[in-house]
Amino acid sequence: MHIETLKTFCDLVDTGSFTKAAELNFISQSAVSQQLKALETRYNRALLERRPRRGVALTDAGRLLYTECKLLLDRLRALEERLAKPSATLGGTVKLATVYSIGLHELPPYVTRFMKAHPKVNVHVEYSRTDKVCQACRDNSIDFGIVAFPLRRSNVEVIPWHDEKLVLVCAPSHRLARRRKVGLAQLAGEAFIAFERDIPTRKTIDRILKAHGVTVNTLMEFDNIETIKRSVEVGSGLSILPETTVINEVKSGLLVTVDFTEGPFTRSVGVIHRRGRVLSAAAREFVRLLVGTP
């Protein structure tokens, strides 16, 4: 019997939601279901009644387990707080990896806030391709990763973060730069600067174009978003990029973004870590800062 399993059960009862219980414990919804089943198997009693659209309700056995477990968890939390008092400040190292577009444009404000709040923690950020970030999670060589379009796999947990809007990006001199919105059909035959084919964002953009019957003239492919932006700036072609990654260039007048008539199109961003990995207190605090979990 693991304390984490009892906490997950209590969080499920408190929130009435498998999704919220999963988020609070940095696990998947299926893992919550598995832990509940393990408890019911252990005690050979049903603990919850599932009610469509009305959450969950405790059985008599479930109410007894919940009441006693809450007392146990509260006492454990109080003990941990007493033990932590001599050294209340977080320390150690948080090691994370992310793709360039997220690490260069979205992550820095969070790193700054975290380091100001916890100056004794060393934050080590690696920049890499999505496949290598995922592999580092599976290898347990990092605490967690941050990627676009995170895939749910048997050995990887995914914590949703947010969605980013995808926009058309072009040089100010391009004929489409003066449009408020542009239809995807207007991109047909245009010179295009793309991500490399195995990058998840590229695959999504290709699916969007294909779904609307649009074929662009892909001139160059890069794995680095900064190189794509520089190519667009000098007029080599158009691109479709996350809006957050070109904010500075738009303010400086180097690039222009245009929304799509058919949109909005988005890419999801999430935090990933190896399934079963127990994150350090510092790593958990950083993840809470990112995803806004209490």
C-alpha positions as CSV (number, residue, x, y, z in Angstrom):
1,M,0.0,0.0,0.0
2,H,1.4,3.3,-1.0
3,I,0.6,6.7,0.6
4,E,0.4,8.1,-2.9
5,T,-2.5,5.8,-3.7
6,L,-4.4,6.9,-0.6
7,K,-3.8,10.5,-1.5
8,T,-5.1,10.0,-5.0
9,F,-8.2,8.3,-3.6
10,C,-8.9,11.2,-1.3
11,D,-8.3,13.8,-4.0
12,L,-10.8,11.9,-6.2
13,V,-13.4,12.1,-3.5
14,D,-12.7,15.7,-2.7
15,T,-12.8,16.9,-6.4
16,G,-15.4,14.4,-7.7
17,S,-13.3,14.2,-10.9
18,F,-10.9,11.6,-12.2
19,T,-9.3,14.4,-14.4
20,K,-8.7,16.8,-11.5
21,A,-7.4,14.0,-9.2
22,A,-4.9,13.0,-12.0
23,E,-3.7,16.6,-12.4
24,L,-3.2,17.0,-8.6
25,N,-1.0,13.9,-8.5
26,F,0.8,14.3,-11.8
27,I,-0.6,11.0,-13.2
28,S,-3.0,10.0,-16.0
29,Q,-6.7,9.4,-15.6
30,S,-6.2,5.8,-16.3
31,A,-3.7,5.6,-13.4
32,V,-6.3,7.0,-11.1
33,S,-8.7,4.3,-12.2
34,Q,-6.0,1.6,-11.7
35,Q,-5.2,2.8,-8.2
36,L,-8.9,2.9,-7.3
37,K,-9.3,-0.7,-8.7
38,A,-6.2,-1.8,-6.7
39,L,-7.8,-0.4,-3.5
40,E,-11.1,-2.1,-4.2
41,T,-9.3,-5.4,-4.9
42,R,-7.3,-5.1,-1.7
43,Y,-10.3,-4.7,0.4
44,N,-12.7,-6.7,-1.7
45,R,-15.3,-3.9,-1.5
46,A,-16.6,-1.3,-3.9
47,L,-15.5,2.1,-2.7
48,L,-17.2,4.4,-5.2
49,E,-20.4,4.6,-7.2
50,R,-19.9,6.2,-10.6
51,R,-22.8,8.5,-11.5
52,P,-22.9,9.8,-15.1
53,R,-22.8,13.6,-15.1
54,R,-22.9,13.7,-11.3
55,G,-19.3,12.7,-10.4
56,V,-18.8,10.0,-7.9
57,A,-20.4,8.9,-4.6
58,L,-18.9,7.0,-1.7
59,T,-20.1,3.6,-0.6
60,D,-20.2,2.9,3.1
61,A,-16.8,1.2,2.8
62,G,-15.5,4.1,0.8
63,R,-16.7,6.6,3.3
64,L,-14.9,4.7,6.1
65,L,-11.7,4.5,4.1
66,Y,-11.9,8.2,3.1
67,T,-12.4,9.4,6.7
68,E,-9.5,7.4,8.1
69,C,-7.2,8.2,5.2
70,K,-7.8,11.9,5.5
71,L,-6.8,11.8,9.2
72,L,-3.7,9.7,8.2
73,L,-2.7,12.1,5.4
74,D,-3.2,15.2,7.6
75,R,-1.0,13.7,10.3
76,L,1.6,12.8,7.7
77,R,1.5,16.4,6.2
78,A,1.9,17.9,9.6
79,L,4.8,15.6,10.4
80,E,6.5,16.6,7.1
81,E,6.0,20.3,7.8
82,R,7.6,19.8,11.3
83,L,10.6,18.0,9.8
84,A,10.9,20.6,7.1
85,K,11.0,23.6,9.4
86,P,14.7,23.6,10.1
87,S,15.3,23.9,6.3
88,A,12.1,25.3,4.9
89,T,13.7,26.7,1.7
90,L,13.8,24.5,-1.4
91,G,17.2,23.4,-2.6
92,G,18.7,21.0,-5.1
93,T,18.5,21.0,-8.9
94,V,15.6,20.9,-11.3
95,K,16.6,19.4,-14.6
96,L,14.3,19.8,-17.5
97,A,14.4,19.7,-21.3
98,T,12.2,21.4,-23.9
99,V,12.0,22.3,-27.6
100,Y,13.6,25.5,-28.8
101,S,10.3,27.3,-29.6
102,I,9.0,26.8,-26.0
103,G,12.3,27.2,-24.2
104,L,13.3,30.4,-25.9
105,H,9.9,32.2,-25.9
106,E,7.6,30.8,-23.2
107,L,9.7,29.3,-20.5
108,P,12.1,32.2,-19.4
109,P,9.5,34.2,-17.4
110,Y,8.6,31.1,-15.4
111,V,12.3,30.3,-14.8
112,T,12.8,33.8,-13.6
113,R,9.8,33.7,-11.2
114,F,10.8,30.3,-9.9
115,M,14.4,31.3,-9.2
116,K,13.4,34.5,-7.5
117,A,11.1,32.5,-5.2
118,H,13.6,29.7,-4.6
119,P,17.1,31.1,-5.0
120,K,18.7,28.0,-3.6
121,V,17.4,25.8,-6.4
122,N,19.6,25.4,-9.5
123,V,17.4,25.2,-12.7
124,H,19.1,23.4,-15.6
125,V,17.3,23.7,-19.0
126,E,18.3,21.7,-22.0
127,Y,17.1,22.6,-25.5
128,S,16.5,19.7,-27.9
129,R,14.1,18.1,-30.4
130,T,10.8,16.6,-29.3
131,D,11.9,13.0,-29.8
132,K,15.1,13.5,-27.7
133,V,13.1,15.3,-24.9
134,C,10.7,12.3,-24.7
135,Q,13.7,9.9,-24.7
136,A,15.3,11.8,-21.9
137,C,12.1,11.4,-19.9
138,R,12.0,7.7,-20.6
139,D,15.6,7.3,-19.6
140,N,15.0,9.2,-16.4
141,S,17.9,11.6,-17.1
142,I,15.7,14.7,-16.6
143,D,13.0,15.5,-14.1
144,F,10.5,16.5,-16.7
145,G,10.1,17.8,-20.3
146,I,7.9,20.4,-22.0
147,V,6.9,19.6,-25.6
148,A,4.3,20.5,-28.2
149,F,1.7,17.8,-29.0
150,P,2.8,15.5,-26.2
151,L,1.8,11.8,-26.9
152,R,0.4,9.7,-24.1
153,R,2.4,6.5,-23.9
154,S,2.5,3.7,-21.4
155,N,5.7,4.9,-19.8
156,V,5.1,8.7,-20.0
157,E,2.8,10.8,-18.0
158,V,1.3,14.0,-19.6
159,I,0.2,17.1,-17.7
160,P,-1.6,19.5,-20.1
161,W,-0.3,23.1,-20.0
162,H,-2.0,25.2,-22.7
163,D,-2.8,25.7,-26.4
164,E,-0.9,28.0,-28.7
165,K,-2.5,29.7,-31.7
166,L,-0.9,29.0,-35.0
167,V,-0.7,32.0,-37.4
168,L,0.6,32.9,-40.8
169,V,4.0,34.6,-40.6
170,C,5.4,36.7,-43.4
171,A,7.7,39.7,-44.1
172,P,6.1,43.1,-44.0
173,S,6.6,43.5,-47.7
174,H,4.7,40.4,-48.6
175,R,1.3,40.9,-50.4
176,L,-0.6,39.0,-47.6
177,A,0.9,41.1,-44.8
178,R,-1.8,43.8,-45.2
179,R,-4.6,41.3,-44.8
180,R,-6.5,41.1,-41.4
181,K,-7.3,37.4,-42.2
182,V,-6.3,35.1,-44.9
183,G,-7.8,31.9,-46.3
184,L,-5.7,28.8,-46.5
185,A,-6.4,28.6,-50.2
186,Q,-4.4,31.8,-50.7
187,L,-1.3,29.9,-49.6
188,A,-1.4,27.5,-52.6
189,G,1.9,27.6,-54.5
190,E,3.5,30.1,-52.1
191,A,7.1,29.7,-51.2
192,F,7.1,28.1,-47.7
193,I,9.6,27.7,-44.9
194,A,8.8,24.7,-42.8
195,F,9.8,22.6,-39.8
196,E,11.5,19.3,-40.6
197,R,9.1,16.5,-41.4
198,D,9.5,14.5,-38.2
199,I,8.7,17.5,-35.9
200,P,5.1,17.3,-34.5
201,T,4.2,20.9,-35.3
202,R,5.2,20.2,-39.0
203,K,3.0,17.2,-39.1
204,T,0.0,19.1,-37.7
205,I,0.5,22.0,-40.2
206,D,0.8,19.4,-43.1
207,R,-2.5,17.9,-41.9
208,I,-4.2,21.3,-41.8
209,L,-3.1,22.2,-45.4
210,K,-4.0,18.7,-46.7
211,A,-7.4,18.9,-45.1
212,H,-8.1,22.1,-47.0
213,G,-6.6,20.9,-50.3
214,V,-3.7,23.3,-50.2
215,T,-0.2,22.5,-51.5
216,V,2.6,25.0,-50.8
217,N,6.0,25.2,-52.3
218,T,8.3,24.1,-49.5
219,L,11.7,25.7,-50.2
220,M,13.5,25.0,-46.9
221,E,13.1,22.8,-43.8
222,F,14.6,23.5,-40.4
223,D,14.5,22.0,-36.9
224,N,15.1,25.4,-35.3
225,I,12.4,28.0,-35.1
226,E,14.9,30.9,-35.0
227,T,16.3,29.9,-38.4
228,I,12.7,29.7,-39.8
229,K,12.0,33.2,-38.6
230,R,15.2,34.6,-40.0
231,S,14.4,33.1,-43.4
232,V,10.9,34.6,-43.4
233,E,12.3,38.0,-42.4
234,V,14.5,38.2,-45.4
235,G,11.6,37.3,-47.7
236,S,12.5,33.7,-48.6
237,G,8.9,32.6,-48.0
238,L,5.9,32.3,-45.6
239,S,5.6,30.1,-42.6
240,I,3.0,29.0,-40.1
241,L,4.3,29.3,-36.5
242,P,3.0,29.6,-32.9
243,E,2.0,33.2,-32.3
244,T,3.9,33.4,-29.0
245,T,7.2,32.8,-30.8
246,V,7.1,35.9,-33.0
247,I,5.9,38.5,-30.5
248,N,9.2,40.4,-30.4
249,E,9.7,40.4,-34.2
250,V,6.2,41.7,-34.7
251,K,6.7,44.5,-32.2
252,S,10.0,45.4,-34.0
253,G,8.3,45.4,-37.4
254,L,10.4,42.6,-38.7
255,L,7.5,40.2,-39.2
256,V,3.8,40.3,-39.6
257,T,1.3,37.7,-38.4
258,V,-2.1,37.1,-40.0
259,D,-5.0,35.0,-38.6
260,F,-6.6,32.3,-40.7
261,T,-10.2,32.6,-41.9
262,E,-10.8,29.0,-41.1
263,G,-9.1,29.1,-37.7
264,P,-8.2,29.2,-35.0
265,F,-5.7,26.4,-35.4
266,T,-3.7,25.5,-32.3
267,R,-0.9,23.3,-31.0
268,S,-1.1,21.8,-27.5
269,V,1.8,22.1,-25.1
270,G,2.3,19.8,-22.1
271,V,4.6,18.7,-19.4
272,I,5.8,15.1,-19.5
273,H,7.7,12.9,-17.1
274,R,8.5,9.2,-16.8
275,R,5.5,7.3,-15.4
276,G,6.1,6.4,-11.8
277,R,8.9,8.9,-11.3
278,V,8.6,10.7,-7.9
279,L,9.4,14.3,-8.6
280,S,11.5,16.1,-6.0
281,A,9.9,18.9,-4.0
282,A,11.6,21.5,-6.2
283,A,10.5,19.9,-9.4
284,R,6.9,19.5,-8.2
285,E,7.0,23.2,-7.2
286,F,8.2,24.2,-10.7
287,V,5.5,22.1,-12.4
288,R,2.8,23.7,-10.1
289,L,4.1,27.2,-11.1
290,L,3.8,26.2,-14.8
291,V,0.4,24.6,-14.8
292,G,-1.2,26.7,-12.0
293,T,-2.0,23.7,-9.8
294,P,-2.6,24.7,-6.2
